[in-house]
């Protein structure tokens, strides 16, 4: 996956949408993305989903449950 070049790839890889682009590229051409990159993208997306779920749960508990809104 070489849209921005090799110099910016490590910086862009921290953006969650980059992992989704890796997964989409693997779905179109599985030979273009290594198995390790596919697994890393899946784990990275799963981690962001977990972080978002925990953040949402905490916001729900703080605003709706404890304040009675």
mmCIF file as Biopython writes it, N, C-alpha, C and O atoms, coordinates in Angstrom:
data_model
#
loop_
_atom_site.group_PDB
_atom_site.id
_atom_site.type_symbol
_atom_site.label_atom_id
_atom_site.label_alt_id
_atom_site.label_comp_id
_atom_site.label_asym_id
_atom_site.label_entity_id
_atom_site.label_seq_id
_atom_site.pdbx_PDB_ins_code
_atom_site.Cartn_x
_atom_site.Cartn_y
_atom_site.Cartn_z
_atom_site.occupancy
_atom_site.B_iso_or_equiv
_atom_site.auth_seq_id
_atom_site.auth_asym_id
_atom_site.pdbx_PDB_model_num
ATOM 1   N N  . UNK A ? 1  ? 0.850   -1.172  0.000  1.0 0.0 1  A 1 
ATOM 2   C CA . UNK A ? 1  ? 0.000   0.000   0.000  1.0 0.0 1  A 1 
ATOM 3   C C  . UNK A ? 1  ? 0.888   1.225   0.000  1.0 0.0 1  A 1 
ATOM 4   O O  . UNK A ? 1  ? 1.401   1.611   1.051  1.0 0.0 1  A 1 
ATOM 5   N N  . UNK A ? 2  ? 1.081   1.835   -1.131 1.0 0.0 2  A 1 
ATOM 6   C CA . UNK A ? 2  ? 2.073   2.892   -1.245 1.0 0.0 2  A 1 
ATOM 7   C C  . UNK A ? 2  ? 1.478   4.130   -1.904 1.0 0.0 2  A 1 
ATOM 8   O O  . UNK A ? 2  ? 1.863   4.482   -3.019 1.0 0.0 2  A 1 
ATOM 9   N N  . UNK A ? 3  ? 0.558   4.785   -1.237 1.0 0.0 3  A 1 
ATOM 10  C CA . UNK A ? 3  ? -0.045  5.989   -1.781 1.0 0.0 3  A 1 
ATOM 11  C C  . UNK A ? 3  ? 0.809   7.203   -1.450 1.0 0.0 3  A 1 
ATOM 12  O O  . UNK A ? 3  ? 1.038   8.053   -2.309 1.0 0.0 3  A 1 
ATOM 13  N N  . UNK A ? 4  ? 1.277   7.290   -0.220 1.0 0.0 4  A 1 
ATOM 14  C CA . UNK A ? 4  ? 2.031   8.459   0.230  1.0 0.0 4  A 1 
ATOM 15  C C  . UNK A ? 4  ? 3.536   8.272   0.193  1.0 0.0 4  A 1 
ATOM 16  O O  . UNK A ? 4  ? 4.276   9.220   0.456  1.0 0.0 4  A 1 
ATOM 17  N N  . UNK A ? 5  ? 3.993   7.112   -0.116 1.0 0.0 5  A 1 
ATOM 18  C CA . UNK A ? 5  ? 5.420   6.871   -0.119 1.0 0.0 5  A 1 
ATOM 19  C C  . UNK A ? 5  ? 5.875   6.252   1.189  1.0 0.0 5  A 1 
ATOM 20  O O  . UNK A ? 5  ? 5.142   6.238   2.178  1.0 0.0 5  A 1 
ATOM 21  N N  . UNK A ? 6  ? 7.066   5.753   1.175  1.0 0.0 6  A 1 
ATOM 22  C CA . UNK A ? 6  ? 7.586   5.038   2.348  1.0 0.0 6  A 1 
ATOM 23  C C  . UNK A ? 6  ? 7.909   5.960   3.517  1.0 0.0 6  A 1 
ATOM 24  O O  . UNK A ? 6  ? 7.886   5.507   4.662  1.0 0.0 6  A 1 
ATOM 25  N N  . UNK A ? 7  ? 8.207   7.229   3.276  1.0 0.0 7  A 1 
ATOM 26  C CA . UNK A ? 7  ? 8.605   8.130   4.356  1.0 0.0 7  A 1 
ATOM 27  C C  . UNK A ? 7  ? 7.460   8.428   5.320  1.0 0.0 7  A 1 
ATOM 28  O O  . UNK A ? 7  ? 7.686   8.522   6.526  1.0 0.0 7  A 1 
ATOM 29  N N  . UNK A ? 8  ? 6.248   8.577   4.817  1.0 0.0 8  A 1 
ATOM 30  C CA . UNK A ? 8  ? 5.108   8.937   5.665  1.0 0.0 8  A 1 
ATOM 31  C C  . UNK A ? 8  ? 4.305   7.749   6.165  1.0 0.0 8  A 1 
ATOM 32  O O  . UNK A ? 8  ? 3.428   7.914   7.013  1.0 0.0 8  A 1 
ATOM 33  N N  . UNK A ? 9  ? 4.579   6.579   5.668  1.0 0.0 9  A 1 
ATOM 34  C CA . UNK A ? 9  ? 3.781   5.409   6.035  1.0 0.0 9  A 1 
ATOM 35  C C  . UNK A ? 9  ? 3.762   5.146   7.543  1.0 0.0 9  A 1 
ATOM 36  O O  . UNK A ? 9  ? 2.687   4.867   8.074  1.0 0.0 9  A 1 
ATOM 37  N N  . UNK A ? 10 ? 4.889   5.217   8.267  1.0 0.0 10 A 1 
ATOM 38  C CA . UNK A ? 10 ? 4.805   4.974   9.723  1.0 0.0 10 A 1 
ATOM 39  C C  . UNK A ? 10 ? 3.943   5.992   10.462 1.0 0.0 10 A 1 
ATOM 40  O O  . UNK A ? 10 ? 3.299   5.648   11.453 1.0 0.0 10 A 1 
ATOM 41  N N  . UNK A ? 11 ? 3.922   7.222   10.004 1.0 0.0 11 A 1 
ATOM 42  C CA . UNK A ? 11 ? 3.096   8.235   10.665 1.0 0.0 11 A 1 
ATOM 43  C C  . UNK A ? 11 ? 1.620   8.048   10.342 1.0 0.0 11 A 1 
ATOM 44  O O  . UNK A ? 11 ? 0.770   8.183   11.223 1.0 0.0 11 A 1 
ATOM 45  N N  . UNK A ? 12 ? 1.313   7.743   9.109  1.0 0.0 12 A 1 
ATOM 46  C CA . UNK A ? 12 ? -0.072  7.577   8.681  1.0 0.0 12 A 1 
ATOM 47  C C  . UNK A ? 12 ? -0.660  6.283   9.240  1.0 0.0 12 A 1 
ATOM 48  O O  . UNK A ? 12 ? -1.876  6.178   9.396  1.0 0.0 12 A 1 
ATOM 49  N N  . UNK A ? 13 ? 0.172   5.314   9.538  1.0 0.0 13 A 1 
ATOM 50  C CA . UNK A ? 13 ? -0.312  4.022   10.025 1.0 0.0 13 A 1 
ATOM 51  C C  . UNK A ? 13 ? -1.016  4.134   11.377 1.0 0.0 13 A 1 
ATOM 52  O O  . UNK A ? 13 ? -1.749  3.221   11.754 1.0 0.0 13 A 1 
ATOM 53  N N  . UNK A ? 14 ? -0.817  5.211   12.105 1.0 0.0 14 A 1 
ATOM 54  C CA . UNK A ? 14 ? -1.483  5.382   13.397 1.0 0.0 14 A 1 
ATOM 55  C C  . UNK A ? 14 ? -2.922  5.861   13.255 1.0 0.0 14 A 1 
ATOM 56  O O  . UNK A ? 14 ? -3.684  5.821   14.220 1.0 0.0 14 A 1 
ATOM 57  N N  . UNK A ? 15 ? -3.298  6.307   12.076 1.0 0.0 15 A 1 
ATOM 58  C CA . UNK A ? 15 ? -4.665  6.752   11.832 1.0 0.0 15 A 1 
ATOM 59  C C  . UNK A ? 15 ? -5.532  5.506   11.617 1.0 0.0 15 A 1 
ATOM 60  O O  . UNK A ? 15 ? -5.191  4.663   10.787 1.0 0.0 15 A 1 
ATOM 61  N N  . UNK A ? 16 ? -6.645  5.372   12.348 1.0 0.0 16 A 1 
ATOM 62  C CA . UNK A ? 16 ? -7.463  4.157   12.213 1.0 0.0 16 A 1 
ATOM 63  C C  . UNK A ? 16 ? -7.962  3.893   10.801 1.0 0.0 16 A 1 
ATOM 64  O O  . UNK A ? 16 ? -8.140  2.735   10.423 1.0 0.0 16 A 1 
ATOM 65  N N  . UNK A ? 17 ? -8.188  4.923   10.025 1.0 0.0 17 A 1 
ATOM 66  C CA . UNK A ? 17 ? -8.683  4.698   8.671  1.0 0.0 17 A 1 
ATOM 67  C C  . UNK A ? 17 ? -7.635  4.039   7.782  1.0 0.0 17 A 1 
ATOM 68  O O  . UNK A ? 17 ? -7.986  3.410   6.783  1.0 0.0 17 A 1 
ATOM 69  N N  . UNK A ? 18 ? -6.370  4.169   8.122  1.0 0.0 18 A 1 
ATOM 70  C CA . UNK A ? 18 ? -5.316  3.509   7.350  1.0 0.0 18 A 1 
ATOM 71  C C  . UNK A ? 18 ? -5.455  1.994   7.465  1.0 0.0 18 A 1 
ATOM 72  O O  . UNK A ? 18 ? -5.299  1.274   6.479  1.0 0.0 18 A 1 
ATOM 73  N N  . UNK A ? 19 ? -5.746  1.520   8.666  1.0 0.0 19 A 1 
ATOM 74  C CA . UNK A ? 19 ? -5.943  0.079   8.854  1.0 0.0 19 A 1 
ATOM 75  C C  . UNK A ? 19 ? -7.131  -0.418  8.047  1.0 0.0 19 A 1 
ATOM 76  O O  . UNK A ? 19 ? -7.107  -1.532  7.524  1.0 0.0 19 A 1 
ATOM 77  N N  . UNK A ? 20 ? -8.160  0.393   7.945  1.0 0.0 20 A 1 
ATOM 78  C CA . UNK A ? 20 ? -9.313  0.017   7.134  1.0 0.0 20 A 1 
ATOM 79  C C  . UNK A ? 20 ? -8.937  -0.038  5.664  1.0 0.0 20 A 1 
ATOM 80  O O  . UNK A ? 20 ? -9.405  -0.918  4.941  1.0 0.0 20 A 1 
ATOM 81  N N  . UNK A ? 21 ? -8.095  0.890   5.205  1.0 0.0 21 A 1 
ATOM 82  C CA . UNK A ? 21 ? -7.641  0.866   3.819  1.0 0.0 21 A 1 
ATOM 83  C C  . UNK A ? 21 ? -6.802  -0.376  3.533  1.0 0.0 21 A 1 
ATOM 84  O O  . UNK A ? 21 ? -6.894  -0.949  2.447  1.0 0.0 21 A 1 
ATOM 85  N N  . UNK A ? 22 ? -5.990  -0.794  4.494  1.0 0.0 22 A 1 
ATOM 86  C CA . UNK A ? 22 ? -5.217  -2.029  4.338  1.0 0.0 22 A 1 
ATOM 87  C C  . UNK A ? 22 ? -6.159  -3.215  4.211  1.0 0.0 22 A 1 
ATOM 88  O O  . UNK A ? 22 ? -5.948  -4.088  3.369  1.0 0.0 22 A 1 
ATOM 89  N N  . UNK A ? 23 ? -7.194  -3.253  5.037  1.0 0.0 23 A 1 
ATOM 90  C CA . UNK A ? 23 ? -8.163  -4.348  4.967  1.0 0.0 23 A 1 
ATOM 91  C C  . UNK A ? 23 ? -8.921  -4.342  3.643  1.0 0.0 23 A 1 
ATOM 92  O O  . UNK A ? 23 ? -9.177  -5.401  3.071  1.0 0.0 23 A 1 
ATOM 93  N N  . UNK A ? 24 ? -9.278  -3.167  3.158  1.0 0.0 24 A 1 
ATOM 94  C CA . UNK A ? 24 ? -9.970  -3.082  1.873  1.0 0.0 24 A 1 
ATOM 95  C C  . UNK A ? 24 ? -9.068  -3.515  0.720  1.0 0.0 24 A 1 
ATOM 96  O O  . UNK A ? 24 ? -9.512  -4.194  -0.206 1.0 0.0 24 A 1 
ATOM 97  N N  . UNK A ? 25 ? -7.805  -3.118  0.786  1.0 0.0 25 A 1 
ATOM 98  C CA . UNK A ? 25 ? -6.879  -3.541  -0.264 1.0 0.0 25 A 1 
ATOM 99  C C  . UNK A ? 25 ? -6.697  -5.054  -0.248 1.0 0.0 25 A 1 
ATOM 100 O O  . UNK A ? 25 ? -6.610  -5.683  -1.303 1.0 0.0 25 A 1 
ATOM 101 N N  . UNK A ? 26 ? -6.638  -5.637  0.941  1.0 0.0 26 A 1 
ATOM 102 C CA . UNK A ? 26 ? -6.502  -7.091  1.046  1.0 0.0 26 A 1 
ATOM 103 C C  . UNK A ? 26 ? -7.740  -7.804  0.518  1.0 0.0 26 A 1 
ATOM 104 O O  . UNK A ? 26 ? -7.642  -8.921  0.009  1.0 0.0 26 A 1 
ATOM 105 N N  . UNK A ? 27 ? -8.891  -7.174  0.634  1.0 0.0 27 A 1 
ATOM 106 C CA . UNK A ? 27 ? -10.101 -7.818  0.113  1.0 0.0 27 A 1 
ATOM 107 C C  . UNK A ? 27 ? -10.140 -7.788  -1.414 1.0 0.0 27 A 1 
ATOM 108 O O  . UNK A ? 27 ? -10.727 -8.672  -2.038 1.0 0.0 27 A 1 
ATOM 109 N N  . UNK A ? 28 ? -9.525  -6.786  -2.011 1.0 0.0 28 A 1 
ATOM 110 C CA . UNK A ? 28 ? -9.495  -6.683  -3.468 1.0 0.0 28 A 1 
ATOM 111 C C  . UNK A ? 28 ? -8.396  -7.564  -4.052 1.0 0.0 28 A 1 
ATOM 112 O O  . UNK A ? 28 ? -8.622  -8.287  -5.022 1.0 0.0 28 A 1 
ATOM 113 N N  . UNK A ? 29 ? -7.202  -7.501  -3.455 1.0 0.0 29 A 1 
ATOM 114 C CA . UNK A ? 29 ? -6.065  -8.270  -3.956 1.0 0.0 29 A 1 
ATOM 115 C C  . UNK A ? 29 ? -5.308  -8.847  -2.762 1.0 0.0 29 A 1 
ATOM 116 O O  . UNK A ? 29 ? -4.396  -8.200  -2.250 1.0 0.0 29 A 1 
ATOM 117 N N  . UNK A ? 30 ? -5.663  -10.044 -2.310 1.0 0.0 30 A 1 
ATOM 118 C CA . UNK A ? 30 ? -5.043  -10.618 -1.105 1.0 0.0 30 A 1 
ATOM 119 C C  . UNK A ? 30 ? -3.524  -10.792 -1.212 1.0 0.0 30 A 1 
ATOM 120 O O  . UNK A ? 30 ? -2.831  -10.776 -0.194 1.0 0.0 30 A 1 
ATOM 121 N N  . UNK A ? 31 ? -3.009  -10.956 -2.407 1.0 0.0 31 A 1 
ATOM 122 C CA . UNK A ? 31 ? -1.566  -11.152 -2.560 1.0 0.0 31 A 1 
ATOM 123 C C  . UNK A ? 31 ? -0.781  -9.863  -2.344 1.0 0.0 31 A 1 
ATOM 124 O O  . UNK A ? 31 ? 0.430   -9.917  -2.130 1.0 0.0 31 A 1 
ATOM 125 N N  . UNK A ? 32 ? -1.436  -8.711  -2.392 1.0 0.0 32 A 1 
ATOM 126 C CA . UNK A ? 32 ? -0.719  -7.441  -2.263 1.0 0.0 32 A 1 
ATOM 127 C C  . UNK A ? 32 ? -0.439  -7.059  -0.808 1.0 0.0 32 A 1 
ATOM 128 O O  . UNK A ? 32 ? 0.395   -6.192  -0.548 1.0 0.0 32 A 1 
ATOM 129 N N  . UNK A ? 33 ? -1.123  -7.692  0.133  1.0 0.0 33 A 1 
ATOM 130 C CA . UNK A ? 33 ? -0.948  -7.376  1.549  1.0 0.0 33 A 1 
ATOM 131 C C  . UNK A ? 33 ? -0.568  -8.649  2.284  1.0 0.0 33 A 1 
ATOM 132 O O  . UNK A ? 33 ? -1.214  -9.684  2.124  1.0 0.0 33 A 1 
ATOM 133 N N  . UNK A ? 34 ? 0.486   -8.569  3.092  1.0 0.0 34 A 1 
ATOM 134 C CA . UNK A ? 34 ? 0.929   -9.757  3.820  1.0 0.0 34 A 1 
ATOM 135 C C  . UNK A ? 34 ? -0.083  -10.147 4.897  1.0 0.0 34 A 1 
ATOM 136 O O  . UNK A ? 34 ? -0.895  -9.334  5.338  1.0 0.0 34 A 1 
ATOM 137 N N  . UNK A ? 35 ? -0.012  -11.386 5.296  1.0 0.0 35 A 1 
ATOM 138 C CA . UNK A ? 35 ? -0.899  -11.891 6.345  1.0 0.0 35 A 1 
ATOM 139 C C  . UNK A ? 35 ? -0.656  -11.148 7.654  1.0 0.0 35 A 1 
ATOM 140 O O  . UNK A ? 35 ? -1.595  -10.867 8.398  1.0 0.0 35 A 1 
ATOM 141 N N  . UNK A ? 36 ? 0.601   -10.834 7.930  1.0 0.0 36 A 1 
ATOM 142 C CA . UNK A ? 36 ? 0.935   -10.093 9.147  1.0 0.0 36 A 1 
ATOM 143 C C  . UNK A ? 36 ? 0.311   -8.689  9.121  1.0 0.0 36 A 1 
ATOM 144 O O  . UNK A ? 36 ? -0.196  -8.221  10.141 1.0 0.0 36 A 1 
ATOM 145 N N  . UNK A ? 37 ? 0.345   -8.019  7.968  1.0 0.0 37 A 1 
ATOM 146 C CA . UNK A ? 37 ? -0.265  -6.692  7.852  1.0 0.0 37 A 1 
ATOM 147 C C  . UNK A ? 37 ? -1.784  -6.777  8.003  1.0 0.0 37 A 1 
ATOM 148 O O  . UNK A ? 37 ? -2.397  -5.895  8.605  1.0 0.0 37 A 1 
ATOM 149 N N  . UNK A ? 38 ? -2.380  -7.815  7.470  1.0 0.0 38 A 1 
ATOM 150 C CA . UNK A ? 38 ? -3.833  -8.000  7.611  1.0 0.0 38 A 1 
ATOM 151 C C  . UNK A ? 38 ? -4.200  -8.226  9.077  1.0 0.0 38 A 1 
ATOM 152 O O  . UNK A ? 38 ? -5.156  -7.636  9.579  1.0 0.0 38 A 1 
ATOM 153 N N  . UNK A ? 39 ? -3.448  -9.070  9.750  1.0 0.0 39 A 1 
ATOM 154 C CA . UNK A ? 39 ? -3.720  -9.341  11.165 1.0 0.0 39 A 1 
ATOM 155 C C  . UNK A ? 39 ? -3.484  -8.087  12.007 1.0 0.0 39 A 1 
ATOM 156 O O  . UNK A ? 39 ? -4.255  -7.797  12.922 1.0 0.0 39 A 1 
ATOM 157 N N  . UNK A ? 40 ? -2.437  -7.357  11.704 1.0 0.0 40 A 1 
ATOM 158 C CA . UNK A ? 40 ? -2.161  -6.121  12.432 1.0 0.0 40 A 1 
ATOM 159 C C  . UNK A ? 40 ? -3.259  -5.095  12.248 1.0 0.0 40 A 1 
ATOM 160 O O  . UNK A ? 40 ? -3.649  -4.420  13.201 1.0 0.0 40 A 1 
ATOM 161 N N  . UNK A ? 41 ? -3.764  -4.972  11.024 1.0 0.0 41 A 1 
ATOM 162 C CA . UNK A ? 41 ? -4.856  -4.038  10.755 1.0 0.0 41 A 1 
ATOM 163 C C  . UNK A ? 41 ? -6.111  -4.449  11.511 1.0 0.0 41 A 1 
ATOM 164 O O  . UNK A ? 41 ? -6.799  -3.598  12.074 1.0 0.0 41 A 1 
ATOM 165 N N  . UNK A ? 42 ? -6.414  -5.733  11.531 1.0 0.0 42 A 1 
ATOM 166 C CA . UNK A ? 42 ? -7.597  -6.213  12.246 1.0 0.0 42 A 1 
ATOM 167 C C  . UNK A ? 42 ? -7.474  -5.972  13.749 1.0 0.0 42 A 1 
ATOM 168 O O  . UNK A ? 42 ? -8.438  -5.547  14.386 1.0 0.0 42 A 1 
ATOM 169 N N  . UNK A ? 43 ? -6.313  -6.234  14.314 1.0 0.0 43 A 1 
ATOM 170 C CA . UNK A ? 43 ? -6.109  -6.003  15.743 1.0 0.0 43 A 1 
ATOM 171 C C  . UNK A ? 43 ? -6.155  -4.515  16.081 1.0 0.0 43 A 1 
ATOM 172 O O  . UNK A ? 43 ? -6.701  -4.122  17.112 1.0 0.0 43 A 1 
ATOM 173 N N  . UNK A ? 44 ? -5.580  -3.696  15.211 1.0 0.0 44 A 1 
ATOM 174 C CA . UNK A ? 44 ? -5.594  -2.251  15.443 1.0 0.0 44 A 1 
ATOM 175 C C  . UNK A ? 44 ? -7.024  -1.704  15.409 1.0 0.0 44 A 1 
ATOM 176 O O  . UNK A ? 44 ? -7.399  -0.883  16.246 1.0 0.0 44 A 1 
ATOM 177 N N  . UNK A ? 45 ? -7.808  -2.158  14.451 1.0 0.0 45 A 1 
ATOM 178 C CA . UNK A ? 45 ? -9.209  -1.729  14.387 1.0 0.0 45 A 1 
ATOM 179 C C  . UNK A ? 45 ? -9.996  -2.237  15.586 1.0 0.0 45 A 1 
ATOM 180 O O  . UNK A ? 45 ? -10.836 -1.518  16.127 1.0 0.0 45 A 1 
ATOM 181 N N  . UNK A ? 46 ? -9.731  -3.470  16.003 1.0 0.0 46 A 1 
ATOM 182 C CA . UNK A ? 46 ? -10.411 -4.010  17.180 1.0 0.0 46 A 1 
ATOM 183 C C  . UNK A ? 46 ? -10.058 -3.208  18.434 1.0 0.0 46 A 1 
ATOM 184 O O  . UNK A ? 46 ? -10.914 -2.983  19.290 1.0 0.0 46 A 1 
ATOM 185 N N  . UNK A ? 47 ? -8.816  -2.781  18.540 1.0 0.0 47 A 1 
ATOM 186 C CA . UNK A ? 47 ? -8.407  -1.964  19.689 1.0 0.0 47 A 1 
ATOM 187 C C  . UNK A ? 47 ? -9.140  -0.625  19.687 1.0 0.0 47 A 1 
ATOM 188 O O  . UNK A ? 47 ? -9.591  -0.174  20.740 1.0 0.0 47 A 1 
ATOM 189 N N  . UNK A ? 48 ? -9.266  0.015   18.536 1.0 0.0 48 A 1 
ATOM 190 C CA . UNK A ? 48 ? -9.991  1.285   18.456 1.0 0.0 48 A 1 
ATOM 191 C C  . UNK A ? 48 ? -11.474 1.097   18.752 1.0 0.0 48 A 1 
ATOM 192 O O  . UNK A ? 48 ? -12.092 1.959   19.376 1.0 0.0 48 A 1 
ATOM 193 N N  . UNK A ? 49 ? -12.040 0.004   18.319 1.0 0.0 49 A 1 
ATOM 194 C CA . UNK A ? 49 ? -13.449 -0.272  18.629 1.0 0.0 49 A 1 
ATOM 195 C C  . UNK A ? 49 ? -13.624 -0.439  20.130 1.0 0.0 49 A 1 
ATOM 196 O O  . UNK A ? 49 ? -14.586 0.075   20.701 1.0 0.0 49 A 1 
ATOM 197 N N  . UNK A ? 50 ? -12.708 -1.149  20.775 1.0 0.0 50 A 1 
ATOM 198 C CA . UNK A ? 50 ? -12.778 -1.355  22.222 1.0 0.0 50 A 1 
ATOM 199 C C  . UNK A ? 50 ? -12.636 -0.026  22.961 1.0 0.0 50 A 1 
ATOM 200 O O  . UNK A ? 50 ? -13.371 0.236   23.912 1.0 0.0 50 A 1 
ATOM 201 N N  . UNK A ? 51 ? -11.682 0.822   22.522 1.0 0.0 51 A 1 
ATOM 202 C CA . UNK A ? 51 ? -11.490 2.129   23.154 1.0 0.0 51 A 1 
ATOM 203 C C  . UNK A ? 51 ? -12.752 2.976   23.007 1.0 0.0 51 A 1 
ATOM 204 O O  . UNK A ? 51 ? -13.188 3.613   23.967 1.0 0.0 51 A 1 
ATOM 205 N N  . UNK A ? 52 ? -13.333 2.986   21.823 1.0 0.0 52 A 1 
ATOM 206 C CA . UNK A ? 52 ? -14.558 3.750   21.609 1.0 0.0 52 A 1 
ATOM 207 C C  . UNK A ? 52 ? -15.720 3.235   22.428 1.0 0.0 52 A 1 
ATOM 208 O O  . UNK A ? 52 ? -16.522 4.016   22.941 1.0 0.0 52 A 1 
ATOM 209 N N  . UNK A ? 53 ? -15.813 1.919   22.554 1.0 0.0 53 A 1 
ATOM 210 C CA . UNK A ? 53 ? -16.887 1.330   23.354 1.0 0.0 53 A 1 
ATOM 211 C C  . UNK A ? 53 ? -16.730 1.703   24.821 1.0 0.0 53 A 1 
ATOM 212 O O  . UNK A ? 53 ? -17.711 2.059   25.475 1.0 0.0 53 A 1 
ATOM 213 N N  . UNK A ? 54 ? -15.502 1.626   25.350 1.0 0.0 54 A 1 
ATOM 214 C CA . UNK A ? 54 ? -15.263 1.980   26.753 1.0 0.0 54 A 1 
ATOM 215 C C  . UNK A ? 54 ? -15.551 3.459   27.003 1.0 0.0 54 A 1 
ATOM 216 O O  . UNK A ? 54 ? -16.135 3.819   28.024 1.0 0.0 54 A 1 
ATOM 217 N N  . UNK A ? 55 ? -15.136 4.316   26.061 1.0 0.0 55 A 1 
ATOM 218 C CA . UNK A ? 55 ? -15.372 5.746   26.187 1.0 0.0 55 A 1 
ATOM 219 C C  . UNK A ? 55 ? -16.873 6.044   26.193 1.0 0.0 55 A 1 
ATOM 220 O O  . UNK A ? 55 ? -17.348 6.842   27.001 1.0 0.0 55 A 1 
ATOM 221 N N  . UNK A ? 56 ? -17.604 5.407   25.303 1.0 0.0 56 A 1 
ATOM 222 C CA . UNK A ? 56 ? -19.049 5.597   25.226 1.0 0.0 56 A 1 
ATOM 223 C C  . UNK A ? 56 ? -19.738 5.095   26.491 1.0 0.0 56 A 1 
ATOM 224 O O  . UNK A ? 56 ? -20.644 5.746   27.011 1.0 0.0 56 A 1 
ATOM 225 N N  . UNK A ? 57 ? -19.311 3.946   26.980 1.0 0.0 57 A 1 
ATOM 226 C CA . UNK A ? 57 ? -19.886 3.402   28.210 1.0 0.0 57 A 1 
ATOM 227 C C  . UNK A ? 57 ? -19.647 4.329   29.388 1.0 0.0 57 A 1 
ATOM 228 O O  . UNK A ? 57 ? -20.548 4.548   30.198 1.0 0.0 57 A 1 
ATOM 229 N N  . UNK A ? 58 ? -18.448 4.873   29.493 1.0 0.0 58 A 1 
ATOM 230 C CA . UNK A ? 58 ? -18.140 5.798   30.583 1.0 0.0 58 A 1 
ATOM 231 C C  . UNK A ? 58 ? -18.980 7.067   30.470 1.0 0.0 58 A 1 
ATOM 232 O O  . UNK A ? 58 ? -19.491 7.565   31.473 1.0 0.0 58 A 1 
ATOM 233 N N  . UNK A ? 59 ? -19.122 7.590   29.256 1.0 0.0 59 A 1 
ATOM 234 C CA . UNK A ? 59 ? -19.942 8.788   29.060 1.0 0.0 59 A 1 
ATOM 235 C C  . UNK A ? 59 ? -21.399 8.508   29.403 1.0 0.0 59 A 1 
ATOM 236 O O  . UNK A ? 59 ? -22.064 9.352   30.004 1.0 0.0 59 A 1 
ATOM 237 N N  . UNK A ? 60 ? -21.897 7.351   29.036 1.0 0.0 60 A 1 
ATOM 238 C CA . UNK A ? 60 ? -23.269 6.968   29.374 1.0 0.0 60 A 1 
ATOM 239 C C  . UNK A ? 60 ? -23.455 6.891   30.878 1.0 0.0 60 A 1 
ATOM 240 O O  . UNK A ? 60 ? -24.424 7.427   31.416 1.0 0.0 60 A 1 
ATOM 241 N N  . UNK A ? 61 ? -22.540 6.231   31.550 1.0 0.0 61 A 1 
ATOM 242 C CA . UNK A ? 61 ? -22.657 6.089   32.995 1.0 0.0 61 A 1 
ATOM 243 C C  . UNK A ? 61 ? -22.545 7.434   33.708 1.0 0.0 61 A 1 
ATOM 244 O O  . UNK A ? 61 ? -23.251 7.680   34.686 1.0 0.0 61 A 1 
ATOM 245 N N  . UNK A ? 62 ? -21.661 8.305   33.223 1.0 0.0 62 A 1 
ATOM 246 C CA . UNK A ? 62 ? -21.486 9.603   33.879 1.0 0.0 62 A 1 
ATOM 247 C C  . UNK A ? 62 ? -22.652 10.545  33.638 1.0 0.0 62 A 1 
ATOM 248 O O  . UNK A ? 62 ? -23.035 11.284  34.545 1.0 0.0 62 A 1 
ATOM 249 N N  . UNK A ? 63 ? -23.218 10.541  32.462 1.0 0.0 63 A 1 
ATOM 250 C CA . UNK A ? 63 ? -24.254 11.522  32.170 1.0 0.0 63 A 1 
ATOM 251 C C  . UNK A ? 63 ? -25.661 11.009  32.430 1.0 0.0 63 A 1 
ATOM 252 O O  . UNK A ? 63 ? -26.470 11.724  33.023 1.0 0.0 63 A 1 
ATOM 253 N N  . UNK A ? 64 ? -25.971 9.807   32.009 1.0 0.0 64 A 1 
ATOM 254 C CA . UNK A ? 64 ? -27.345 9.320   32.136 1.0 0.0 64 A 1 
ATOM 255 C C  . UNK A ? 64 ? -27.628 8.607   33.452 1.0 0.0 64 A 1 
ATOM 256 O O  . UNK A ? 64 ? -28.683 8.802   34.056 1.0 0.0 64 A 1 
ATOM 257 N N  . UNK A ? 65 ? -26.702 7.800   33.884 1.0 0.0 65 A 1 
ATOM 258 C CA . UNK A ? 65 ? -26.965 6.990   35.068 1.0 0.0 65 A 1 
ATOM 259 C C  . UNK A ? 65 ? -26.751 7.781   36.353 1.0 0.0 65 A 1 
ATOM 260 O O  . UNK A ? 65 ? -27.617 7.780   37.228 1.0 0.0 65 A 1 
ATOM 261 N N  . UNK A ? 66 ? -25.617 8.451   36.478 1.0 0.0 66 A 1 
ATOM 262 C CA . UNK A ? 66 ? -25.313 9.107   37.756 1.0 0.0 66 A 1 
ATOM 263 C C  . UNK A ? 66 ? -25.985 10.465  37.905 1.0 0.0 66 A 1 
ATOM 264 O O  . UNK A ? 66 ? -26.295 10.870  39.025 1.0 0.0 66 A 1 
ATOM 265 N N  . UNK A ? 67 ? -26.219 11.183  36.798 1.0 0.0 67 A 1 
ATOM 266 C CA . UNK A ? 67 ? -26.857 12.498  36.908 1.0 0.0 67 A 1 
ATOM 267 C C  . UNK A ? 67 ? -28.359 12.429  36.716 1.0 0.0 67 A 1 
ATOM 268 O O  . UNK A ? 67 ? -29.037 13.435  36.926 1.0 0.0 67 A 1 
ATOM 269 N N  . UNK A ? 68 ? -28.901 11.306  36.332 1.0 0.0 68 A 1 
ATOM 270 C CA . UNK A ? 68 ? -30.335 11.130  36.225 1.0 0.0 68 A 1 
ATOM 271 C C  . UNK A ? 68 ? -31.006 11.873  35.077 1.0 0.0 68 A 1 
ATOM 272 O O  . UNK A ? 68 ? -32.183 12.222  35.169 1.0 0.0 68 A 1 
ATOM 273 N N  . UNK A ? 69 ? -30.280 12.115  34.014 1.0 0.0 69 A 1 
ATOM 274 C CA . UNK A ? 69 ? -30.886 12.801  32.863 1.0 0.0 69 A 1 
ATOM 275 C C  . UNK A ? 69 ? -31.702 11.882  32.042 1.0 0.0 69 A 1 
ATOM 276 O O  . UNK A ? 69 ? -32.279 12.299  31.038 1.0 0.0 69 A 1 
#
